Amino acid sequence: MKITTNCTYKPNFGYDKQLNEELKQSLSTFPDRQWSQTLSSMNSYCNKLENNLIRESKKRKKADSKFQDYLDIFLSCKQMLAGFVSITFDELNYADREFTHYHDEFLKNGSKENDWRKDACENLKDWLSPELFKKLKDKHTQDEVASTTKNTESTTQSENNTPKSDSPQASSITETISSKLSPKSFLEEFKPDCSAPKGFIDVAGMKDLKRDLREGIIDFIQNPEQAKLDFEEYGKTVPNTILLYGPPGCGKTYITQALASEIGVPLYLLNISKAGSHYINMTSKNLKAAFVEAMTIAQETDRPCLLFMDEIDSLGFDRNSRMEPDDLKQVSTMLQAIDSAKKSNVIIIGATNKFNLLDPAIRRRFDSKVFVDVPDMDSRKDLLIKNLSSLTKGQELLSTQDDIETIAKKLDGFSNSSICIITKQAALNAMRRNRSDISVEDFIKAIETTTEEKPDINLYRPDSSQTKRKIGFGF
């Protein structure tokens, strides 16, 4: 598709002209002339695309395929330009200012759902600072309150003649600010559902780990006077960082969720897929932002919070395996972020299946390192009892302790999640068998036909030089 760049149409709205001039001035004095010319060409191209986009939007009452082509190309180029300019000229606050400009024009235009400026705002939010978002949200909240106060009388008079409905303008602004235009957060708050653990009572087995967590964290938070005495007498401190490692499916995430419910503190998950970026330095920036956000939450609420980093090896990989400057900076940023969080009210819990691939400095940052193994005999029995206790057709099997032990022995070597899957398959086998009670034979058939594999524990154990430290004891 050929795009005409010689545009004579002068739009009444477009990119921020003042910011555009400041960018040109910065480019003119930038020492790297080749990079300066590249950014200048990108900026000029984006401006021309935007002019064409505005002209096409004037011609069409609604978007068609050609207009969508213009929009897709413009958004891609604008996002790339915003990323490069934000990294090269941090002092310009390019993304924040362009976002504010598009956002204000979007609202002036009536906040139409199909307004292309809304897509432009959504596209630029990757580089939007939380401070600007909070400022915009507070501003529009104040405007809405003022507008509501001013129009209360007229609204009351018209209530009897008009069906009750929310204001389209206010509704659009609220939706835009609270969801569509929200800043990109790399933390996700864990919100328990019906399947989430209500505490350690829902965790089968893991007796040693639950004991260590209770002694090291729960008692410390729930009984601060005793914690103070333990520190004075034994030097016992709460671990700010815990690393759970071991085969997949053994309950590292589940025990973390149970810990949050047991203490009654919020749990935030670092979304590594969102934090990672192919843009230079952006992953480091995102990591820092996530930790700052967690520390801010803990400070504002004046209570501890848990920060869970699953698959931590994908961000804290061994620096000896990669030599790119951006990769080295990424690991260094994580080290600094963990050190900063340890001084605040944030408890960091990392989880990995690849302990030996973690950078040694990252491993040393964790006060406690716990190997979460496949369940032992007692844990397998507890897990079977918990899975069968809610099933009407499983009560007869539960009443026979010998049968439970027989099944538990045959499940030796399987992970927690695999045992849950096999139990469901055994129940299905019983249902197919004339809706009979679940039996040992149903489990044997499920084990023989399952696609679940027993993990090789030796692949997940650390080097012999790495030893477990009790949770809660640091000197």
C-alpha positions in Angstrom: 0.0 0.0 0.0 1.4 3.4 -1.1 1.0 6.2 1.4 1.1 9.8 0.1 3.5 11.8 2.2 3.0 15.2 0.4 0.1 16.2 2.5 -1.2 19.8 2.1 -4.2 19.3 4.4 -3.6 21.2 7.7 -5.3 19.5 10.6 -6.9 21.3 13.5 -5.4 18.6 15.8 -2.3 16.5 15.6 0.9 15.7 17.5 2.1 18.0 20.2 3.8 20.9 18.2 5.7 22.2 21.1 7.1 18.8 22.0 8.0 18.2 18.3 10.1 21.4 18.3 11.9 20.4 21.5 12.6 17.0 20.0 14.1 18.6 16.9 16.3 20.9 19.1 17.5 17.9 21.1 18.3 16.0 17.9 20.3 18.9 16.5 22.7 18.8 19.4 22.9 15.1 19.9 26.5 13.9 19.4 25.7 10.7 17.5 24.7 12.2 14.2 23.7 8.9 12.6 21.3 8.1 15.4 20.0 11.6 15.4 19.2 11.4 11.7 17.5 8.1 12.1 15.2 9.5 14.9 14.6 12.6 12.9 13.4 10.6 9.9 11.2 8.4 12.1 9.7 11.5 13.7 9.0 13.1 10.3 7.5 9.9 9.0 5.2 9.6 12.0 4.0 13.2 11.6 3.2 12.7 8.0 1.4 9.5 8.7 -0.7 11.2 11.4 -1.6 14.0 9.0 -2.8 11.4 6.5 -4.7 9.6 9.3 -6.5 12.8 10.3 -7.4 13.5 6.7 -8.8 10.0 6.2 -10.8 10.2 9.4 -12.5 13.4 8.2 -13.6 11.6 5.0 -15.1 8.6 6.7 -18.0 8.3 9.1 -16.8 5.0 10.3 -13.5 3.1 10.0 -13.0 0.8 7.0 -10.1 -1.5 5.9 -8.1 1.3 4.3 -8.4 3.6 7.4 -7.4 0.6 9.6 -4.3 0.1 7.5 -3.3 3.7 8.1 -4.0 3.4 11.8 -2.0 0.1 12.2 1.0 1.6 10.5 0.9 4.8 12.4 0.5 3.1 15.8 3.4 0.7 15.2 5.7 3.6 14.1 4.5 5.9 16.9 5.2 3.2 19.5 8.6 2.5 18.2 9.4 6.2 18.1 8.2 6.7 21.7 10.4 3.9 22.9 13.5 5.2 21.2 13.0 8.8 22.2 12.1 7.8 25.8 15.4 5.9 26.1 17.5 8.5 24.2 16.1 11.7 25.7 14.6 10.8 29.1 14.4 14.4 30.1 11.8 15.2 27.4 9.2 12.9 29.0 8.2 12.2 25.4 5.7 9.4 26.0 4.0 11.1 29.0 3.5 14.4 27.1 2.3 12.8 23.9 -0.1 10.6 25.9 -1.5 13.7 27.7 -1.9 15.4 24.4 -3.8 12.6 22.7 -5.8 11.9 25.8 -7.0 15.5 26.2 -7.9 15.7 22.5 -9.7 12.4 22.8 -11.8 13.8 25.6 -12.4 17.1 23.7 -13.7 15.1 20.8 -16.4 13.6 22.9 -14.7 10.4 24.0 -16.1 8.4 21.0 -15.5 4.7 21.2 -14.1 4.4 17.7 -11.9 7.5 18.0 -8.4 6.6 16.7 -6.9 8.8 19.4 -8.1 6.3 22.0 -6.0 3.6 20.2 -3.0 6.0 20.2 -3.4 6.5 24.0 -3.6 2.7 24.5 -0.5 2.2 22.3 1.6 4.7 24.2 0.7 3.6 27.7 3.7 1.2 27.8 5.9 4.2 28.5 3.4 6.1 30.6 4.6 6.8 34.1 2.4 5.9 37.1 2.8 9.5 38.4 1.2 10.9 35.3 -1.6 8.4 35.3 -2.5 9.2 38.9 -2.4 12.9 38.1 -4.8 12.4 35.2 -7.1 10.2 37.2 -7.2 12.7 40.1 -7.9 15.6 37.7 -10.8 13.9 36.1 -12.2 12.7 39.4 -12.2 16.4 40.6 -13.8 17.5 37.3 -16.5 14.9 37.7 -17.3 16.0 41.3 -17.4 19.6 40.2 -19.6 18.8 37.3 -21.9 16.7 39.4 -22.3 19.4 42.0 -23.0 22.1 39.4 -25.7 20.0 37.6 -27.4 18.4 40.6 -30.3 20.7 40.5 -31.0 20.3 36.7 -30.5 16.6 37.0 -33.0 16.3 39.8 -35.6 18.3 37.8 -35.3 16.0 34.8 -35.4 12.7 36.7 -39.2 12.4 36.5 -39.2 12.9 32.7 -36.1 11.0 31.7 -35.2 7.3 32.2 -32.3 6.9 34.6 -29.0 6.3 32.9 -25.4 7.2 33.4 -23.9 10.1 31.5 -22.2 8.8 28.3 -19.5 11.4 28.7 -18.7 10.5 32.3 -19.0 6.8 31.6 -16.6 7.0 28.8 -14.1 9.0 30.8 -14.3 6.6 33.7 -13.8 3.6 31.5 -10.9 5.2 29.7 -9.1 6.3 32.9 -9.8 3.2 35.0 -9.2 0.4 32.5 -8.4 1.2 28.9 -5.9 4.0 29.7 -4.5 2.5 32.9 -0.7 2.5 33.0 1.0 -0.8 32.3 1.4 -2.5 35.6 3.7 -5.5 35.9 2.2 -6.7 39.2 -1.0 -8.7 39.4 -2.8 -9.0 42.7 -3.8 -12.5 43.6 -7.5 -12.7 44.2 -8.5 -16.0 45.7 -11.3 -18.0 44.0 -13.2 -21.1 45.0 -10.2 -23.3 44.1 -7.6 -21.2 45.9 -6.3 -22.4 49.2 -7.8 -20.8 52.3 -4.7 -21.4 54.3 -2.3 -24.2 55.2 -5.3 -26.4 56.1 -5.8 -26.8 52.3 -2.2 -27.8 51.7 -1.7 -31.6 51.7 1.7 -32.7 53.1 4.6 -30.3 53.1 4.8 -30.5 56.9 8.4 -29.4 57.2 7.9 -26.4 54.8 4.6 -25.3 56.5 6.4 -25.5 59.9 9.3 -23.5 58.7 7.0 -20.9 57.2 4.9 -20.7 60.3 7.9 -20.3 62.6 9.8 -18.0 60.2 7.2 -15.7 58.9 3.6 -16.2 60.2 4.5 -16.1 63.9 6.9 -13.2 63.3 4.1 -11.1 61.8 1.2 -12.2 64.0 3.1 -12.1 67.3 5.7 -9.3 67.1 6.4 -9.4 70.8 7.5 -13.0 70.7 9.4 -12.3 67.5 11.3 -9.5 69.3 12.2 -11.9 72.2 13.4 -14.6 69.7 15.6 -12.0 68.1 17.1 -10.9 71.4 17.7 -14.5 72.6 18.5 -16.4 69.5 19.1 -13.8 66.7 16.0 -15.1 64.8 14.9 -12.8 62.0 12.1 -12.9 59.5 13.4 -13.7 56.0 12.7 -11.0 53.5 13.5 -13.4 50.6 12.7 -17.0 50.1 13.6 -19.2 47.1 11.5 -22.2 46.4 13.0 -24.6 43.8 12.3 -28.1 42.6 10.3 -30.1 40.0 7.3 -28.5 38.3 3.9 -29.3 39.7 5.0 -29.8 43.3 3.1 -26.9 44.9 5.5 -23.9 44.9 2.8 -21.5 43.7 0.1 -23.2 45.8 2.0 -23.0 49.1 2.7 -19.3 48.4 -1.0 -18.6 47.9 -1.8 -20.5 51.1 0.8 -18.4 53.0 -0.8 -15.2 51.9 -4.2 -16.5 53.0 -2.8 -17.8 56.3 -1.2 -14.4 57.2 -4.0 -12.3 55.7 -1.7 -10.1 53.6 -1.9 -9.2 49.9 0.0 -11.3 47.4 1.3 -9.7 44.2 2.6 -11.7 41.3 5.3 -10.2 39.0 4.1 -10.8 35.5 7.4 -11.7 33.8 5.8 -12.0 30.4 4.8 -8.4 30.6 7.9 -7.1 32.2 10.1 -8.7 29.5 10.7 -6.5 26.5 12.7 -6.6 23.3 13.4 -2.9 23.5 16.8 -1.9 24.9 16.8 -1.2 28.6 13.0 -1.6 28.9 13.1 -4.9 30.8 15.3 -3.3 33.4 13.1 -0.3 33.6 10.0 -2.5 34.0 11.6 -4.6 36.7 12.5 -1.5 38.7 9.0 -0.1 38.3 7.4 -3.4 39.6 9.6 -3.4 42.7 9.0 0.3 43.4 5.2 -0.3 43.1 5.3 -3.2 45.6 7.4 -1.1 48.0 5.0 1.8 47.7 2.0 -0.4 48.4 3.7 -1.8 51.5 4.6 1.7 52.7 1.2 3.2 52.1 -0.7 0.4 53.8 1.9 0.1 56.6 1.6 -3.7 56.4 3.7 -6.5 54.8 3.0 -7.7 51.3 4.2 -10.7 49.4 5.9 -10.4 46.0 5.9 -13.7 44.1 8.3 -14.1 41.2 7.5 -17.4 39.4 10.1 -18.7 36.9 12.6 -16.2 38.3 15.4 -17.8 36.2 14.0 -16.2 33.1 15.0 -12.8 34.5 17.8 -13.7 36.9 19.8 -15.9 34.6 23.5 -16.6 35.1 25.4 -13.7 33.6 28.2 -16.0 32.5 25.8 -17.5 29.9 25.0 -14.1 28.3 27.3 -11.2 27.4 24.9 -8.6 26.0 25.1 -5.3 27.9 21.3 -5.2 28.2 21.2 -8.7 29.8 23.9 -7.8 32.3 22.1 -4.6 33.2 18.9 -6.6 33.7 20.4 -8.9 36.3 22.1 -6.0 38.0 18.8 -4.1 38.2 17.2 -7.2 39.8 20.0 -7.4 42.4 19.6 -3.7 43.3 15.8 -4.1 43.4 15.9 -7.1 45.8 18.3 -5.2 48.1 16.0 -2.2 48.2 12.9 -4.4 48.8 14.6 -6.2 51.7 14.8 -2.9 53.5 11.1 -2.3 53.1 8.0 -4.3 54.2 8.1 -6.6 51.2 8.7 -10.3 51.4 10.0 -11.7 48.1 9.3 -15.3 47.2 10.9 -16.7 44.1 10.1 -20.0 42.4 12.1 -21.9 39.8 12.6 -25.3 38.2 16.1 -24.4 37.2 18.1 -23.6 40.3 21.5 -24.0 38.7 20.6 -21.6 35.9 20.1 -18.7 38.3 22.9 -16.2 38.6 25.0 -16.9 41.8 24.5 -13.4 43.0 20.7 -13.7 42.7 20.8 -17.0 44.7 22.8 -15.3 47.4 20.2 -12.6 47.8 17.7 -15.1 49.1 17.9 -15.6 52.8 16.3 -19.0 52.6 16.4 -21.6 49.9 14.0 -24.5 50.1 13.9 -27.6 47.9 10.2 -28.5 47.2 10.4 -32.2 46.4 7.8 -34.6 45.0 5.4 -35.7 47.8 6.5 -38.4 50.2 4.3 -41.3 51.4 2.5 -39.3 54.1 2.0 -36.4 51.7 0.6 -38.6 49.0 -1.9 -40.1 51.5 -3.0 -36.6 52.6 -3.4 -35.5 49.0 -5.5 -38.5 48.2 -7.7 -38.0 51.2 -8.2 -34.3 50.3 -9.1 -35.1 46.7 -11.5 -37.9 47.6 -13.2 -36.3 50.7 -15.5 -34.2 48.6 -16.6 -37.0 46.3 -19.6 -39.1 47.4 -18.4 -42.1 45.4 -15.0 -41.9 47.2 -16.2 -42.4 50.8 -16.0 -46.2 50.7 -12.4 -46.0 49.5 -11.6 -43.5 52.2 -12.9 -45.8 54.9 -10.2 -48.4 54.0 -6.8 -47.3 55.2 -5.0 -50.2 53.5 -6.4 -49.2 50.1 -5.3 -45.6 50.5 -1.8 -46.8 51.3 -1.8 -49.2 48.3 -2.7 -46.3 46.0 -0.2 -44.0 47.6 2.6 -46.5 47.1 1.8 -46.8 43.4 1.8 -43.0 43.1 5.4 -42.8 44.3 7.5 -40.4 42.2 4.5 -38.4 40.8 4.2 -34.6 41.5 1.3 -33.1 43.4 -0.5 -31.9 40.3 0.0 -35.3 38.6 -1.6 -37.0 41.5 -4.6 -34.7 41.3 -5.0 -35.4 37.6 -4.7 -39.2 38.2 -7.4 -39.0 40.9 -9.8 -37.2 38.5 -9.1 -39.9 35.9 -9.8 -42.7 38.4 -13.1 -41.1 39.4 -14.0 -40.9 35.7 -13.1 -44.6 35.3 -15.5 -45.4 38.1 -18.3 -43.4 36.6 -17.8 -45.2 33.3 -17.9 -48.5 35.2 -21.7 -48.3 35.8 -21.3 -45.3 38.1 -19.7 -47.5 40.8 -17.7 -46.4 43.8 -14.1 -45.4 43.1 -11.8 -48.4 43.8 -8.1 -49.3 43.8 -8.6 -50.8 40.3 -9.7 -47.4 39.0 -6.5 -45.9 40.2 -4.4 -48.6 38.8 -6.0 -48.2 35.4 -5.5 -44.4 35.6 -1.9 -44.8 36.5 -1.3 -47.2 33.7 -2.9 -45.0 31.0 -1.8 -41.6 32.3 0.4 -39.3 30.2 1.8 -37.7 33.4 5.5 -38.3 33.8 7.6 -38.8 37.0 10.2 -36.0 37.1 13.9 -36.9 37.4 14.7 -35.4 40.8 18.4 -35.2 40.0 17.7 -32.6 37.3 16.3 -30.2 39.8 18.6 -30.6 42.8 21.3 -27.9 43.2 25.0 -28.4 43.2 26.3 -30.0 46.4 27.7 -26.7 47.4 24.2 -25.2 47.8 22.6 -26.2 51.1 19.2 -25.5 52.5 18.9 -22.9 55.3 16.0 -22.9 57.7 13.4 -20.3 57.1 13.4 -17.5 59.6 17.0 -17.8 60.9 19.5 -15.2 59.6 22.6 -14.0 61.3 
